[in-house]
């Protein structure tokens, strides 16, 4: 009997990064639905308004539990499940949450009974957030012949002008009017020609992302328009301050500095309020451009493509936002330069004032030195006078005691000696005091 092959030794790896599995799953997240015609879809994108994640997660859990499906964990960013009457795909993004409801089949008018009609109305009414995008999608079989755009517009889109193209090299035809209809939803029609279920899912996902991201990008446009008057007023104020600064004297500098710092604070406050919105708009605009490029559109005669439609209005709006952001940044830099210039002038003025103070202190020190010298001379004279008087009294006492001493002569002889000793003593005391202070 042959020997059994020994098992391969187990490989020993370094320990995993704590987020390895999570990041690997993120690569596969948000995969498109697999779609087979005919299918109806309803899509909602809700702005979170800065609310915490719990309210939306609780609503999702309530819906899943209502249909007996295990809910996602609180930390989840995407969730999909077959709830029976409809399929649900949920995704949480930085600013918004989106829901995609899918129902198979479609009638003569696929928008008359949309997929969202299968969702419990009470649950829909309680969803937290504000609607930024709401769209019904009809994915229907398409024939070989080009679609009758005018007939489809009259029957399904209230006669509105349509935008559309053949996507993915002709695998499907996508049509929409980018309008909000009476039910509060937009409408998209996708006619299948040769797409696979996965291709169809990608087409619908990209169309919905284009619709969502262009709306999110345009949120910055009203901010830019409202910012223009504010920037105009502040630019005029800065010009006035700069003109005043040219002719300003030293007494005017503190007032001008106060005006400039107030102006800088106003601009910084406004810039902090809208910096994120402008940055987000640029990111969303980039996503719109990427998604339209991924559609690989082929023109339908007489229709604008999705790229042409979005670029016609979205590009100027994004240019306006970029110009407003650049103008705001430029104004902030100009105010900062003006503050720096004025601060330099104030520093020079302070240096000049400090120099004047130091010169005044030097003059006072010289006067004090002279006074001190005068006081020392008077002190020596007074001390000599009193000591000589004491010597005279001592000489008189000695003469009275029988010594042959002339008191007046003794006092006269002692005057220079006592004066020298007094002067040396005062000088020694002054040196001791000076060493102690220094």
Secondary structure, 3 states (H helix, E strand, C coil): CCCCCCCCCCCCCCCCCCCHHHHHHHHCCCCCCCCCCCEEEEEEEEECCCCCCHHHHHHHHHHHHHCCCCCCCCCCCEEEEECCCCEEEEEECCCEEEEEEEEECCCCCCCCCCHHHHCCHHHHHCCCCEEEEEEEEEEEECCCCCCCHHHHHHHHCCCCCCEEEEECCCCEEEEECCCCCCCCCEEEEEEECCCCHHHHHHHHHHHHHHHHHHHHHHHHHHHHHHHHHHHHHHHHHHHHHHHHHHHCCHHHHHHHHHHHHHHHHHHHHHHHHHHHHHHHHHHHHHHHHHHHHHCCCEECCCCECHHHHHHHHHHHHHHHHHHHHHHHHHHHHHHHHHHHHHHHHHHHHHHHHHHHHHHHHHHHHHHHHHHHHHHHHHHHHHHHHHHHHHHHHHHHHHHHCCCCCCHHHHHHHHHHHHHHHHHHHHHHHHHHHHHHHC
